Amino acid sequence: MDKNRGLYWILFITILFIISYVYRFFIYEFIYKRITPTWVAITDFMAVVIYFIAIIPLTAFLSEKLATYARRKELKNSKNFKLFMIVMMAIPITLFSAKIMNEYKEKNLDDVINYQSTAFNDFEFKFIGDHYDEWKTNEQETVEELIEFLSQYRVKKMKDDEWDSDVSQEKGFYMTIFLDGKPNMISIYEDRVLLYRSGGYKVVNGPIDIDWVEKYHEKYQ
């Protein structure tokens, strides 16, 4: 591979990462949550189509223009251009590192659950145990009472290999919160929590008071 093509591919990979990051965590999230919240399959399909017909061609265009400009101005060996390339390569590394750090830092449990009162539709609750019945409600006050209780606990994300799938001896409950028609399924135990969309979390200041939750269940079932 000659230097010109090498420069092009360095620019392409770097720019693609930056644009993809912005698209995924800002534009796509806005469209997914605000504009088409109930059309999950259509939204996902549109996101993939836009990525291939717009983002990748745009990245290729910008990379070619920058590489051509560098060749014409003979910038490849200049100090400023080398500094520019270092910064360009550092940006995706910094963004990725910041994302990982934010993902694994300690958080409030209610922030992880991400309940949104303006988007609430329905709520389903099931205490673990064969002698408990599942119940449902669309009363926001019922859900918010539980969320307020859970807000006192702090959690930290677990790696996939840290999660023990055997929960047969643990006390806990299942709940599903429907926001804008999309289910947010959560399993909560005394010392850990599983969100089916984002993985497992350990409770830092636990154990969670399951006795309180059982009284809550008896109150509303």
C-alpha positions as CSV (number, residue, x, y, z in Angstrom):
1,M,0.0,0.0,0.0
2,D,1.5,3.4,-1.0
3,K,1.6,6.4,1.3
4,N,-1.3,8.1,-0.4
5,R,-3.7,5.2,0.1
6,G,-2.4,4.7,3.6
7,L,-3.2,8.3,4.4
8,Y,-6.7,7.9,2.9
9,W,-7.4,4.8,5.0
10,I,-6.2,6.4,8.2
11,L,-8.5,9.4,7.5
12,F,-11.4,7.1,6.5
13,I,-11.2,5.0,9.6
14,T,-10.9,8.0,11.9
15,I,-13.6,10.0,10.3
16,L,-15.9,7.0,10.1
17,F,-15.5,6.4,13.8
18,I,-16.2,10.0,14.8
19,I,-19.3,10.3,12.5
20,S,-20.6,6.9,13.6
21,Y,-20.2,7.9,17.3
22,V,-22.1,11.1,16.8
23,Y,-24.8,9.3,14.7
24,R,-25.2,6.4,17.2
25,F,-25.3,8.3,20.4
26,F,-27.0,11.6,19.4
27,I,-28.9,11.5,16.1
28,Y,-30.0,7.9,16.2
29,E,-31.0,8.1,19.9
30,F,-33.0,11.2,19.3
31,I,-34.8,9.6,16.3
32,Y,-35.3,6.3,18.2
33,K,-36.7,7.8,21.4
34,R,-38.5,10.9,20.2
35,I,-39.6,10.7,16.6
36,T,-40.5,7.0,16.0
37,P,-40.6,5.5,19.5
38,T,-43.1,2.8,18.7
39,W,-41.7,1.8,15.3
40,V,-38.7,-0.1,16.5
41,A,-38.1,-2.4,13.5
42,I,-38.7,0.4,11.0
43,T,-36.4,2.8,13.0
44,D,-33.6,0.1,13.1
45,F,-34.0,-0.6,9.4
46,M,-33.8,3.2,8.6
47,A,-30.7,3.6,10.7
48,V,-28.9,0.8,8.8
49,V,-30.0,2.2,5.4
50,I,-28.9,5.7,6.3
51,Y,-25.6,4.4,7.5
52,F,-24.8,2.6,4.2
53,I,-26.2,5.1,1.7
54,A,-25.2,8.3,3.5
55,I,-22.6,8.0,6.3
56,I,-20.1,5.6,4.6
57,P,-20.2,7.6,1.2
58,L,-19.8,10.9,3.1
59,T,-16.8,9.5,5.0
60,A,-15.2,8.3,1.8
61,F,-15.8,11.7,0.2
62,L,-14.3,13.6,3.1
63,S,-11.3,11.3,3.4
64,E,-10.5,11.6,-0.3
65,K,-10.8,15.4,-0.1
66,L,-8.5,15.7,2.9
67,A,-6.0,13.2,1.4
68,T,-6.0,15.1,-1.9
69,Y,-5.6,18.4,-0.1
70,A,-2.6,17.0,1.9
71,R,-0.9,15.8,-1.3
72,R,-1.4,19.1,-3.1
73,K,-0.1,21.1,-0.3
74,E,2.7,18.6,0.4
75,L,1.6,18.5,4.0
76,K,2.3,14.8,4.7
77,N,5.7,15.5,6.0
78,S,5.0,18.8,7.7
79,K,5.0,19.1,11.5
80,N,1.5,20.6,11.6
81,F,0.0,17.9,9.6
82,K,1.6,15.2,11.7
83,L,0.1,16.9,14.7
84,F,-3.3,17.0,13.0
85,M,-3.1,13.3,12.3
86,I,-2.2,12.5,15.9
87,V,-5.2,14.6,17.1
88,M,-7.5,12.9,14.6
89,M,-6.4,9.4,15.8
90,A,-6.7,10.5,19.5
91,I,-10.3,11.6,19.1
92,P,-11.8,8.1,18.6
93,I,-9.6,6.7,21.3
94,T,-10.7,9.4,23.7
95,L,-14.4,9.0,22.8
96,F,-14.3,5.2,23.2
97,S,-12.4,5.5,26.6
98,A,-14.9,8.0,27.9
99,K,-17.8,5.7,26.9
100,I,-16.3,2.7,28.7
101,M,-15.5,4.8,31.8
102,N,-19.0,6.1,31.9
103,E,-20.5,2.7,31.4
104,Y,-18.6,1.1,34.3
105,K,-18.7,4.0,36.8
106,E,-21.0,3.8,39.9
107,K,-24.5,5.1,39.3
108,N,-27.9,5.5,41.0
109,L,-30.1,2.5,40.3
110,D,-33.0,4.8,39.2
111,D,-30.7,6.4,36.7
112,V,-29.9,3.0,35.2
113,I,-33.5,2.1,35.1
114,N,-34.2,5.4,33.3
115,Y,-37.9,5.7,34.1
116,Q,-39.5,8.6,32.2
117,S,-42.9,9.7,33.5
118,T,-43.8,11.5,30.3
119,A,-43.3,8.3,28.3
120,F,-44.9,5.8,30.7
121,N,-47.6,3.4,29.4
122,D,-47.8,0.3,31.6
123,F,-46.1,-1.6,34.4
124,E,-45.9,-5.3,35.1
125,F,-44.6,-6.8,38.4
126,K,-43.9,-10.3,39.5
127,F,-42.3,-11.3,42.9
128,I,-40.1,-14.3,42.5
129,G,-41.8,-17.4,43.9
130,D,-44.5,-19.8,42.7
131,H,-47.0,-18.6,45.3
132,Y,-46.9,-15.0,44.0
133,D,-49.1,-13.7,41.2
134,E,-48.1,-11.3,38.5
135,W,-50.0,-8.0,38.4
136,K,-50.2,-5.0,36.1
137,T,-51.1,-1.3,36.3
138,N,-51.1,1.9,34.3
139,E,-51.0,4.0,37.4
140,Q,-47.9,6.1,37.4
141,E,-48.0,6.7,41.2
142,T,-47.6,3.0,41.8
143,V,-44.5,2.7,39.6
144,E,-43.0,5.9,41.0
145,E,-43.3,4.7,44.5
146,L,-41.1,1.7,43.7
147,I,-38.6,3.8,41.6
148,E,-38.3,6.3,44.6
149,F,-37.5,3.4,46.9
150,L,-34.9,2.0,44.5
151,S,-33.3,5.4,44.0
152,Q,-31.5,5.0,47.4
153,Y,-29.3,2.2,45.9
154,R,-26.2,2.6,43.9
155,V,-25.0,0.1,41.3
156,K,-21.9,-0.6,39.2
157,K,-22.0,-2.5,35.9
158,M,-20.6,-6.0,35.9
159,K,-18.7,-7.7,33.1
160,D,-20.5,-10.5,31.3
161,D,-18.3,-13.2,32.9
162,E,-19.0,-11.9,36.4
163,W,-22.8,-12.5,36.1
164,D,-23.9,-15.9,37.7
165,S,-27.0,-17.0,35.9
166,D,-28.0,-19.3,38.8
167,V,-30.5,-17.1,40.8
168,S,-32.5,-20.0,42.2
169,Q,-31.5,-19.3,45.8
170,E,-32.0,-15.5,45.6
171,K,-34.8,-13.3,46.6
172,G,-36.0,-10.7,44.2
173,F,-38.6,-9.6,41.7
174,Y,-39.2,-9.0,38.0
175,M,-40.7,-5.8,36.5
176,T,-41.3,-4.5,33.1
177,I,-41.9,-0.8,32.4
178,F,-43.4,0.1,29.1
179,L,-42.1,3.5,27.9
180,D,-43.5,4.8,24.6
181,G,-44.6,1.2,23.8
182,K,-41.1,-0.3,24.3
183,P,-40.6,-2.8,27.2
184,N,-37.8,-2.2,29.7
185,M,-37.4,-5.6,31.4
186,I,-35.6,-5.7,34.8
187,S,-34.8,-8.4,37.3
188,I,-33.8,-7.1,40.7
189,Y,-32.2,-9.3,43.5
190,E,-30.8,-8.4,46.9
191,D,-27.2,-7.8,45.6
192,R,-27.5,-7.5,41.9
193,V,-29.7,-6.2,39.1
194,L,-30.2,-7.4,35.5
195,L,-31.4,-5.0,32.8
196,Y,-32.1,-7.0,29.7
197,R,-31.1,-4.1,27.4
198,S,-27.7,-3.3,29.1
199,G,-26.6,-6.2,31.3
200,G,-25.9,-6.9,34.9
201,Y,-25.1,-4.6,37.8
202,K,-23.9,-5.2,41.3
203,V,-25.5,-3.3,44.2
204,V,-22.8,-1.3,45.9
205,N,-24.7,-0.2,49.0
206,G,-27.0,-3.3,49.3
207,P,-28.6,-5.5,50.0
208,I,-31.8,-4.2,48.6
209,D,-34.6,-4.4,51.2
210,I,-36.7,-7.2,49.7
211,D,-39.0,-7.2,52.7
212,W,-40.1,-3.7,51.8
213,V,-40.6,-4.8,48.2
214,E,-42.8,-7.7,49.4
215,K,-45.0,-5.4,51.3
216,Y,-45.2,-3.2,48.2
217,H,-46.3,-6.2,46.2
218,E,-49.0,-7.2,48.7
219,K,-50.2,-3.6,48.7
220,Y,-50.9,-3.5,44.9
221,Q,-51.5,-7.0,43.8
